[in-house]
Amino acid sequence: QSFSEIFVMTATSDVTYHKPIYIFGDQTNDALAELAQNADAQEMVRRYDNRPGVEQVKVFRDFGSGDKDEIFLRGGARSRFKVRTSGYGHRLSIAVGMPFTNDGAVVLEGAHIYEGAKYVIPAIDVGAEGNIQTCWSVAAMQEDFPPNAECADDDLSDRNDNNIPGENFVGMHRGVHDFDDKKDLEDLLLFPTCEDYDLDKSDETDRYAEYFFESGYDDEALLCKNRGLGGNCDYRDDADFLDFIDRSPTYGEDDRYIRLAQNSDDFDDFCDLIDDANKALDNAFKTLEAYIFDWRNDIAHVEIDCGWHGDGHDDWRGDDWLGDDHLD
């Protein structure tokens, strides 16, 4: 696995106590999701920059050597950088995205800074996106893939589509897995068609509600026009269903079924959109190979060396800060 650009912060312990980078079991925040899904640390900077107790925030993104530019820190490589720890910033936080996953990240949060400190860090799954591992759903672009990866020859690899919903909580990352065959992804990604539910020729006026119920939606607020009246559910008619999802703060474009319904003019148009979406997905099932991108242990090592790196005056020249950190 490779690492994205590196977010680094020195701060007091109160900063991540009151505004943590993540909490296991809780929903992720937008800044960490942006880093994990898009390999972009700027939202992390905005989340913490100029907060009380924050000494410095910094992003390191150039991992090349000589004339060669590298936007990712490749697996097994090491990045060495200096961070200023001149007073109250006695805790170190580091966060990186994993561009060859859907929403993986590595986070060192509020770690003590002292000479010789060493930290071994596992990967986390921020839960913002489903782990479908397709070429078109990860942050890495086509040119970023190694030549022996299938995604290196797939033009869809530049899409980075993040619309497949995830677990909605932060947990340990389970690695990159092999899908047994194409059918696994088809079952996960293809929409049931209107024909599957015998709704294509139906003259009923509540077909949206029927389709969503058959697809696993059981929210009475979504499906029923008489919610809470005697325990019975009379389906919303099609016009009422579309009006409800357009006005609802609960259902939005992050749900791909809802998004298709919102983009439809009527139920027949909805069925056509489903067929079009399935056709677009039909040739989009290339996935990342586990033998190239998987891991089975803690994925990052951080070492801290403390010392004065100046020449008799304040050593503050561009990116050369006080205190050395190593990440690999």
C-alpha positions as CSV (number, residue, x, y, z in Angstrom):
1,Q,0.0,0.0,0.0
2,S,1.0,3.6,-0.6
3,F,0.3,6.7,1.5
4,S,-1.1,10.0,0.4
5,E,0.1,13.4,1.4
6,I,0.8,13.6,5.1
7,F,-1.0,15.9,7.5
8,V,1.1,16.8,10.5
9,M,0.1,18.7,13.6
10,T,1.8,19.7,16.9
11,A,-0.5,20.8,19.6
12,T,-1.5,20.4,23.3
13,S,-3.3,17.3,24.4
14,D,-6.6,19.3,24.7
15,V,-6.9,19.8,20.9
16,T,-7.5,16.2,19.9
17,Y,-9.3,15.5,23.2
18,H,-12.0,18.1,22.4
19,K,-11.9,17.7,18.6
20,P,-10.6,14.2,17.9
21,I,-9.4,13.1,14.4
22,Y,-11.6,10.1,14.8
23,I,-13.5,8.0,17.4
24,F,-13.9,4.2,16.9
25,G,-17.5,3.4,16.3
26,D,-18.6,6.9,15.5
27,Q,-19.3,8.5,12.2
28,T,-16.2,10.0,10.6
29,N,-15.8,13.8,10.0
30,D,-15.7,15.4,6.6
31,A,-12.0,16.3,6.9
32,L,-10.8,12.7,7.5
33,A,-13.3,11.4,4.9
34,E,-11.7,13.8,2.3
35,L,-8.3,12.5,3.2
36,A,-9.3,8.9,3.1
37,Q,-11.4,9.0,0.0
38,N,-9.6,11.6,-2.1
39,A,-6.0,11.7,-0.7
40,D,-6.4,15.4,0.1
41,A,-5.3,16.8,3.4
42,Q,-6.5,20.4,3.0
43,E,-9.8,19.9,4.9
44,M,-7.7,18.5,7.8
45,V,-5.7,21.7,7.8
46,R,-8.9,23.8,7.9
47,R,-10.2,21.6,10.7
48,Y,-7.3,22.4,13.0
49,D,-5.4,25.4,11.8
50,N,-5.5,28.4,14.2
51,R,-7.4,26.5,16.9
52,P,-6.4,27.3,20.5
53,G,-3.7,24.9,21.5
54,V,-2.4,24.2,17.9
55,E,1.2,25.1,17.5
56,Q,1.6,24.1,13.8
57,V,-0.1,22.3,11.0
58,K,1.7,21.2,7.9
59,V,1.1,19.0,4.8
60,F,4.0,17.1,3.3
61,R,3.3,16.0,-0.3
62,D,6.5,15.7,-2.3
63,F,8.0,12.2,-1.9
64,G,10.3,12.3,-5.0
65,S,14.0,12.4,-5.2
66,G,16.1,14.3,-7.6
67,D,14.1,15.2,-10.7
68,K,11.5,12.6,-10.1
69,D,8.1,13.7,-8.6
70,E,6.2,11.3,-6.5
71,I,2.8,12.3,-5.1
72,F,2.4,9.1,-3.0
73,L,4.8,7.5,-0.4
74,R,5.2,4.1,-1.9
75,G,4.9,1.0,0.3
76,G,8.1,0.3,2.2
77,A,9.5,3.8,1.6
78,R,10.4,6.3,4.3
79,S,9.7,10.0,4.5
80,R,11.7,12.2,6.9
81,F,10.6,15.6,7.8
82,K,11.1,18.2,10.6
83,V,8.4,19.7,12.8
84,R,8.6,22.6,15.1
85,T,8.1,21.7,18.8
86,S,9.2,24.9,20.5
87,G,6.9,25.0,23.5
88,Y,3.3,24.0,24.1
89,G,3.0,21.7,21.1
90,H,4.1,18.6,23.0
91,R,1.7,16.2,21.2
92,L,2.1,15.0,17.6
93,S,-0.7,14.0,15.3
94,I,-0.2,12.5,11.8
95,A,-2.9,11.4,9.3
96,V,-2.5,10.0,5.8
97,G,-4.9,8.5,3.3
98,M,-4.4,5.2,1.5
99,P,-5.1,5.9,-2.2
100,F,-5.3,2.3,-3.2
101,T,-8.3,1.7,-0.9
102,N,-11.8,3.2,-0.9
103,D,-11.6,5.0,2.4
104,G,-8.6,3.7,4.3
105,A,-6.4,5.9,6.5
106,V,-3.6,5.8,9.0
107,V,-3.8,8.1,12.0
108,L,-1.4,8.8,14.9
109,E,-3.4,11.0,17.3
110,G,-2.0,13.1,20.1
111,A,1.1,11.1,20.6
112,H,3.7,12.2,23.2
113,I,6.8,13.8,21.6
114,Y,10.0,12.6,23.2
115,E,13.5,11.5,22.1
116,G,13.4,8.0,20.7
117,A,9.7,7.6,20.6
118,K,8.4,4.9,18.2
119,Y,4.9,4.3,17.2
120,V,3.4,1.4,15.2
121,I,0.1,2.2,13.6
122,P,-2.7,0.1,12.1
123,A,-4.9,1.1,9.2
124,I,-8.5,2.3,9.9
125,D,-11.6,2.3,7.7
126,V,-13.3,5.6,8.1
127,G,-16.7,4.1,7.0
128,A,-17.5,6.8,4.4
129,E,-17.6,4.5,1.4
130,G,-18.2,0.9,0.5
131,N,-15.1,-1.3,0.1
132,I,-15.8,-2.4,-3.5
133,Q,-12.2,-2.0,-4.6
134,T,-13.0,-1.2,-8.2
135,C,-10.5,0.8,-10.3
136,W,-13.0,3.7,-10.6
137,S,-13.7,4.0,-6.8
138,V,-10.3,4.7,-5.3
139,A,-8.3,7.9,-5.1
140,A,-5.3,6.6,-7.2
141,M,-5.5,7.6,-10.8
142,Q,-4.7,5.3,-13.8
143,E,-1.1,6.5,-14.0
144,D,-0.5,5.8,-10.3
145,F,-1.1,2.1,-10.6
146,P,1.9,-0.2,-11.0
147,P,2.2,-1.7,-14.6
148,N,1.2,-5.2,-13.4
149,A,-2.2,-4.0,-12.0
150,E,-5.3,-4.4,-14.1
151,C,-6.3,-0.8,-13.3
152,A,-3.3,0.5,-15.1
153,D,-5.0,-0.4,-18.3
154,D,-8.5,0.8,-17.3
155,D,-9.6,4.2,-18.5
156,L,-12.2,4.3,-15.7
157,S,-9.4,4.4,-13.1
158,D,-9.4,8.2,-13.2
159,R,-13.0,8.6,-12.0
160,N,-12.7,8.1,-8.2
161,D,-16.5,7.7,-7.7
162,N,-17.2,7.8,-4.0
163,N,-21.0,7.2,-4.2
164,I,-21.2,3.7,-2.8
165,P,-22.3,4.1,0.8
166,G,-20.0,2.7,3.5
167,E,-20.5,1.3,7.1
168,N,-21.1,4.8,8.5
169,F,-18.7,4.3,11.4
170,V,-14.9,4.2,11.9
171,G,-13.4,0.8,12.4
172,M,-10.3,-1.3,11.8
173,H,-9.5,-1.8,8.2
174,R,-9.8,-5.4,7.0
175,G,-7.4,-5.1,4.1
176,V,-7.9,-5.6,0.3
177,H,-9.7,-8.8,-0.5
178,D,-10.2,-11.0,-3.6
179,F,-13.7,-11.0,-4.9
180,D,-14.5,-14.6,-5.8
181,D,-16.0,-13.7,-9.2
182,K,-17.8,-11.0,-11.1
183,K,-21.1,-12.0,-9.6
184,D,-20.1,-10.8,-6.1
185,L,-19.8,-7.2,-7.4
186,E,-22.9,-7.6,-9.6
187,D,-25.0,-8.5,-6.6
188,L,-23.6,-5.5,-4.7
189,L,-23.7,-2.8,-7.4
190,L,-26.3,-3.6,-10.0
191,F,-29.8,-2.1,-9.3
192,P,-32.7,-4.5,-9.3
193,T,-34.7,-3.8,-12.4
194,C,-38.4,-2.9,-12.5
195,E,-38.9,-6.2,-14.4
196,D,-37.4,-8.1,-11.4
197,Y,-40.3,-6.9,-9.3
198,D,-42.9,-7.1,-12.0
199,L,-43.4,-3.4,-11.9
200,D,-42.5,-2.6,-15.5
201,K,-46.0,-3.4,-16.8
202,S,-48.0,-2.5,-13.7
203,D,-50.6,0.2,-13.8
204,E,-50.4,0.9,-10.1
205,T,-49.8,4.5,-9.0
206,D,-47.5,3.6,-6.0
207,R,-44.7,1.8,-7.9
208,Y,-41.9,3.9,-6.3
209,A,-42.9,2.8,-2.8
210,E,-43.3,-0.8,-4.0
211,Y,-39.9,-0.8,-5.6
212,F,-38.1,0.7,-2.6
213,F,-39.8,-1.7,-0.2
214,E,-38.8,-4.7,-2.4
215,S,-35.2,-3.3,-2.5
216,G,-35.0,-3.4,1.3
217,Y,-36.2,0.0,2.4
218,D,-38.6,-0.3,5.4
219,D,-38.8,3.3,6.7
220,E,-42.5,4.1,7.1
221,A,-41.8,7.8,6.7
222,L,-40.5,7.1,3.3
223,L,-43.0,4.5,2.1
224,C,-46.3,5.3,3.9
225,K,-48.7,8.2,3.5
226,N,-50.5,7.3,6.7
227,R,-47.6,6.7,9.0
228,G,-48.6,6.1,12.6
229,L,-52.3,5.7,11.9
230,G,-53.3,2.3,13.3
231,G,-50.2,0.5,12.2
232,N,-51.3,0.1,8.6
233,C,-49.2,1.4,5.7
234,D,-50.8,2.8,2.6
235,Y,-48.1,3.4,0.1
236,R,-47.4,6.9,-1.1
237,D,-48.5,7.4,-4.7
238,D,-45.7,8.2,-7.1
239,A,-46.1,12.0,-7.1
240,D,-46.2,12.1,-3.3
241,F,-43.1,9.8,-3.1
242,L,-41.1,12.1,-5.4
243,D,-42.3,15.2,-3.5
244,F,-41.3,13.6,-0.1
245,I,-37.7,12.7,-1.1
246,D,-37.2,16.2,-2.6
247,R,-38.2,17.8,0.7
248,S,-36.7,15.2,3.1
249,P,-33.6,16.2,5.1
250,T,-33.0,12.5,5.7
251,Y,-32.8,11.2,2.1
252,G,-30.4,12.8,-0.2
253,E,-28.0,12.3,-3.1
254,D,-25.6,10.2,-1.0
255,D,-28.1,7.4,-1.4
256,R,-27.8,6.2,-5.1
257,Y,-31.3,4.7,-5.2
258,I,-32.8,8.0,-4.0
259,R,-30.6,9.9,-6.4
260,L,-32.0,7.9,-9.3
261,A,-35.5,8.6,-8.2
262,Q,-34.8,12.3,-7.7
263,N,-33.5,12.5,-11.3
264,S,-36.5,10.8,-12.8
265,D,-39.6,12.4,-14.2
266,D,-41.9,9.5,-13.4
267,F,-41.7,5.8,-12.6
268,D,-41.2,4.7,-16.2
269,D,-38.3,7.1,-16.5
270,F,-36.9,5.7,-13.3
271,C,-36.9,2.3,-14.8
272,D,-35.1,3.6,-17.8
273,L,-32.5,5.2,-15.6
274,I,-32.0,1.9,-13.7
275,D,-31.3,0.1,-17.0
276,D,-28.9,2.8,-18.1
277,A,-27.0,2.7,-14.8
278,N,-26.7,-1.1,-15.0
279,K,-25.4,-0.9,-18.5
280,A,-22.8,1.6,-17.5
281,L,-21.7,-0.7,-14.7
282,D,-21.6,-3.9,-16.8
283,N,-18.0,-3.4,-18.0
284,A,-16.7,-1.7,-14.8
285,F,-15.9,-4.6,-12.6
286,K,-12.1,-4.6,-12.7
287,T,-10.8,-4.6,-9.1
288,L,-7.6,-4.1,-7.2
289,E,-5.6,-7.2,-6.8
290,A,-5.1,-8.4,-3.2
291,Y,-1.6,-9.8,-4.0
292,I,-0.4,-6.3,-4.9
293,F,-2.3,-4.0,-2.5
294,D,-3.2,-6.1,0.6
295,W,-1.5,-6.0,4.0
296,R,-1.8,-8.1,7.1
297,N,-0.1,-6.2,9.8
298,D,0.4,-2.7,11.2
299,I,1.0,-0.5,8.2
300,A,3.0,2.5,9.5
301,H,6.0,3.2,11.7
302,V,6.7,6.6,13.2
303,E,10.0,7.4,14.9
304,I,10.9,10.7,16.6
305,D,14.4,12.2,17.0
306,C,14.6,15.3,19.1
307,G,17.4,17.8,18.8
308,W,18.5,21.3,17.7
309,H,19.1,21.5,14.0
310,G,20.1,25.1,13.8
311,D,23.4,26.8,13.5
312,G,23.2,29.2,16.4
313,H,20.0,30.9,15.5
314,D,16.4,30.0,14.9
315,D,16.3,27.3,12.3
316,W,13.2,28.2,10.4
317,R,13.9,27.8,6.7
318,G,10.9,26.7,4.6
319,D,10.1,23.1,5.5
320,D,13.1,22.6,7.8
321,W,11.5,22.5,11.2
322,L,12.8,21.6,14.7
323,G,12.6,17.9,15.5
324,D,12.8,15.0,13.1
325,D,9.9,12.6,12.4
326,H,10.2,9.5,10.2
327,L,7.2,7.8,8.6
328,D,7.3,4.6,6.7
